[in-house]
Amino acid sequence: MDGSLLPDLLCKGAAAFAPGPHRNLIGDRWQDPRSGRSLPVIDPGTGAEVGRIARSDATDIDAAVAAARRALEDGPWSRMRASDRGRLMARLARLIGEAAETLAQLESLDTGRPLFECRVVDIPGSVAMLDYMAGWADKINGETMQLGTPGEIHAYSSREPVGVVAIIVPWNYPLELAVWRMAPALAAGCTVILKPAEQTSLTALRLGELVLEAGFPPGVVNIVTGTGEEAGAALANHEDVDAISFTGSTETGKLIVRAAAGNLKRVFLELGGKSPCVVLADADLDVTIPGVAGAIFFSSGQVCTAGSRLLVDQRIYERVVDGVAAYARGLRIGHGLDPATQLGPLVSDAQLSRVMAYLEGGARDGAHYVTGGGRRAGPGYFVEPTVVTGATPAMPIYREEVFGPVLCAAPFPAGDLDAAILAANDSIYGLHASIWTRDLASAHQMARRIRSGNVCINTHNFFDPAFPMGGYKQSGWGRAAGFAAIEHYTELKAVAARL
């Protein structure tokens, strides 16, 4: 697809917004970066430049943090009733719904993901999270305590906003993850600075317009674009930021932790994964095969929870592998804005090089590719959906997070659930897992023993605003949904009064 054809595929709103100019939202004004520098917006389906965003640095971050601090301490946000905060959030949810097609097309253009994914996942998911957290805004309560101390003491607790929150989100789900991280912070009464990934900032900037339209006070939501090395690092190191929410790689998460040590920021991390799909011999293969295929090939495998390890009872191993490979071969690969596309490109040339390095390394190490294993010829950053057998836990392609449409399959001994659990837990990660079986007793027994923040039974990549999401081990700290997310953005204060 030629980049010149993109305006014909975009709705009026998306076509007008994509080229820019794009600036930072600081306070209630759109501002050019102090340096005057910019970064290209690249369409992953063609490799063509479709716009430019601000390349911000520490001076822009300073301005955004100062605006957030003023809004927190001196502006109307700090004095607003919790129910009114909730109403603003619900209004923003409604505006996102009204702008759904523009946002979905911008997301597809920016990330390369198929348009149907953005329509059915990203926009409804963003609206649902804002509505859910808006409902919590006036229900964040403390409690009274019965003490054992002598005397007449009245003791109670309250929850207060943790303060100014820096939110750094990745390039795979830029709008939805921005909303999912912002919503609990806003419900708790915090102010935020959002730094979207430099590869995919368009929908975050459009979200900023909707924030202003919704009527949020100046400085409550600030949006600053730029690279992780400049803008992201400045946020993580900033002494006037009280908490940081980071979603991305485990390696970068460790750098965030070190940076946060300066003023002991509270840190939320949703990091990498190498999630297992465990298939027992009695599984319904009509459900399981498309289920585990979707777990890895949805969004071209660029999902932190992607089911990238397939562990199958050896009695049905070949049937499952053959079925998933056939599913992969049948996927229609194309530009995200093409309505027929089922598998889009990777997000960038750098990500393409990373995934290809794993595939080339796997081939050298002796792994076998049942299907795929290469790059699709032509423009754009396309990798074939790949099913790998013969990979061992010592191989990087099996052990490390590839973040592409690459599935490593391995059998476990017939009926040996202990072996399946051991294999599932044999990872530095523990973000997501799924179990496929008709035997719910076995499923729940296994769910107890799999060391993962989320375990799904006969489904994968399950998300809901009420369903706490987060990881064990090196997959992160904290939970991203449910009341657990609210707790992360509040300080618990206890008060004791002798009467």
Phi, psi and omega in degrees: 000125179286137180300334180291343180275351185301317180303331179288338182266343184266146173292169185301317182296316181291319180296324180285326186278319191307313185292337181093201011287151183242129181234179179271144172266111179232121189068240176240023182233147173272124188233141173291152176295145183302327183280341184078005183274163180216168178233148180282148169259118186250132173281113183296339182283340181232341187080006183272147174281130182241000179174184178218148178237166180291137172258094188273161177225196187298330180292322176292320178297318178303316181295319181293319179295320179297320178295319179294322179294318178298318180295325181289318190258329188240344186272179181293339180302318183291338182256357184287140175296146182301323180296327178288325173301316179299321180294323176297318179295319178295324177295319177297320177301317180296320180294323176297317178299321180290331179263020191304312186291319176300313181296318180297318180291319176298320180294318178296316180298318186282319184265337186088355184289150179303141184301324181298325178298314183295325180290320188262347182244300192295310184289308177301323179295322178292315179298316182296320181293318178297316179297318181296311182289331175301324178292335179278340192308319182257023179232020179268095190246161169261205180207158171267155186235144173264113188262158175260358181289138178298151179100171181264103184240131172258119183234138179207167178233160174217159176249129180239154180299141181292334175132223179276125186244127173267131182237118179243118185243156183273185187267356186277321177227068191297321180284308185297318180291325175300314181293317182296329178276325181287319191302311179293328178294316179293319178300325181282350179098011178280166168248156190226152166240117181261127174243098178288164176297142182296336179285334190216077184252354190298312184289331176296320179291321175295324175301321178301320176298320180290327176300315178294318179297325180291337178100019176298141179298155181303135174088351179293318176236121177240141182230120184233124180261159179153183183279160176295324183293331181258287185293316181296315180295322179296322177294314183297328183269352190293130184286343181257014172262130186268334181208154180225135176246118182236133174237124182167209185285155177297322180300313179291325177302322178294324176294323178298317180299316180296319180294323182291343183294339183305312177238020179055049174302146169288137187236127168250132182227125165244112193244212189285173178205156171220069198283134180271142166249113184258120185248116178274165189295335183267008183298147174282104188290337176294333176266320188290314185298307176295331180294311181286331175294315177297329181297332181254327187267345175300133183058030179055032178074005182271059183225133182299330182265007185309137179281081189267353174240124180250112182249117191231137172307130189299340181290335180238011187303309184296321179297317181292313181299315179298321180293317179292321178297319178296320177300315181298316181296333183274354181289136177273118182265135179182185179297141184301329182278352175285121184301338182275350185292133174249336179224117182266188180282171166286167193285334188203166176297323179296319179291323175301314180297321180297312182293319179296327178296321177294317181294317178293321177294320178298319179297318178296324182283350177106007176290152181247136180257109180294324174208154179077213179101000183220181177268142175282134181294151177111182181289163179089172189251065188260134172239139179294141173297131194234134173244125187248132170236163178078003177280141179254160180301344178281344184278137178304323182296333178271325190269326189259160180283111181281322182061052177203180184280062187232117182246125175260122182251143178209144177273158167235157186303146185307122175071005185268088182291330177297318179294321179296317180294318178301316179293319180298322182275355183279071183199151174286347183260164176198058185266311190210150176204158175222151179234131184241111184193159170270347185269096185290334176297311177298320182299313182288326175296318178292321181301325178295330189261346178279125184274086183210145179295328177228133175233127180248147179244118180060030170198171178209162182052049179269129179222145175202144181303335180268355188259107184304131184234126179173180192236164169267172172050228185271021174266000170132183179233138173091176180230145192257002180210175184069183180294339177302325178291320177301315182303325182297329185259018177233151169259136178266118181251134176249137183235134177233130180232124174280123185268000000 
